[in-house]
Amino acid sequence: MKKLNRVLSLLLLTSLVFLAACGNNNNGGSGASGGGESIYFLNFKPEIASVYEQIAKDYEAETGVKVKVVTAAAGTYETRLKSEIAKSDPPTIFQINGPIGYNAWKDYTLDLKDTKLYSYLSDPSLAVTDGEGVYGIPYVVEGYGIIYNNAIMEKYFALPNKATGVSSMEEVNNFDTLKLVVEDMQANAEALGIKGVFASTSLGAGEQWRWQTHLANLPLFYEFNDIQGYDSTVLAGLEADEIQFTYGNNFKNIFDLYINNSTVKPTLLGSKSVADSMAEFALGQAAMVQNGNWAWSQINEVGGNVVKQEDIRFLPIYTGVPGEETQGLAIGTENYLAINSKASEAKQQASIAFLEWLFSSEKGKAYVNNDLGFIAPFNTFTEDEKPADPLAAEVLNWMNKDTIAVAWTFAAFPSEDFKNDFGDALLEYAQGTKTWEEVSAVVVESWKKERAK
């Protein structure tokens, strides 16, 4: 856990050195809820809007404080915030996207260093800070890696004719071992009752984000980690006008393993979606799939799902980087709560009190665990108050292992066009119309072009 915290804190703290100092100061610690006061929460996540609305009703019934919840449509949060913040009754609670989001909204963020909310953080260094001030509180952490069905893995380990000496997933801690196991499983697919080891690699338009963002995070994390003078891979990435794609062949290692040991042929991947991939895994047609802890609901809701909750596990994405035996999952957050510094002091204190109630009271924590489904980074949650979601539980397990998490370096990617150029090149590679050298050239050239913009 300490190693994870070091990685995440370096990601957040070091990347703030380029930010201007903020002049806003909190007027003291969190106060009473201000009975009868009304507050306004602009929500970022449409999929949980109804939960927040119920939370608001319960909170008003308990405290007398009215909580107005407005939810921005998917992909429109920044635009909606710009519109709402200028109104006479602006949001008193809003969300920022880490240090980069803070830089855009620092004139509207209250210093929260003296609040109970800040003191609740399991690792206070995860907050968005500027100088001595605290301006963004993370409220959820997420992780991604290779999800696997342990029931199928145990079936493989029990095969009398398997070609490897690997007998448990605990032995799979690097790419070479993973490759041996995967290729032998593919050779025994019929005996294992699967169509392929990996679910299909979705390369249809708009379906490539697991590869051009999440998988691409790995080689660029390692490249920026090598740059001297930077503790934060995000800061190093933001400062990089060019990249070398030094670990491009490591990306190729795992990508080839995905597409060549799959439920479908590589040439058909351009028609596959993320939903297709998750359904294949849920139906037991594949033993593994790359995705994050948010995928559990999708797996669980597939009609005919055969994956038992106790069999769903996570494995880090191994790519053949030296020393990767100590690598963990890719863990991070893009979600931070901020309080409007332009609101009245009464509204500020009422807003802080609401958030403190949500993350510390029995009723609030029940909502966080059971309905919002957050892996909340607060010390107010006991061991018995962890999410029931098996993938969220797996992320927590990996956070407590003696491994080093991979920071979410994709926050430094120059643009969506860069990601799409990367993804389109991967599709052409899978279809056999581009060489890997040509893919690498596209990645390097697109980064340079988009950064120049």
PyMOL commands that set and color helices and strands:
alter all, ss='L'
color gray80, all
select helices_A, chain A and resi 2-14+46-63+77-85+98-108+116-119+124-126+150-157+169-171+175-187+189-192+209-215+217-225+233-239+248-260+266-271+274-282+293-300+309-311+324-326+345-360+362-372+390-399+409-412+416-430+436-452
alter helices_A, ss='H'
color red, helices_A
select strands_A, chain A and resi 38-43+66-71+93-96+128-130+133-138+142-149+196-198+286-292+312-315+327-332+336-339+404-406
alter strands_A, ss='S'
color yellow, strands_A
deselect
rebuild
show_as cartoon
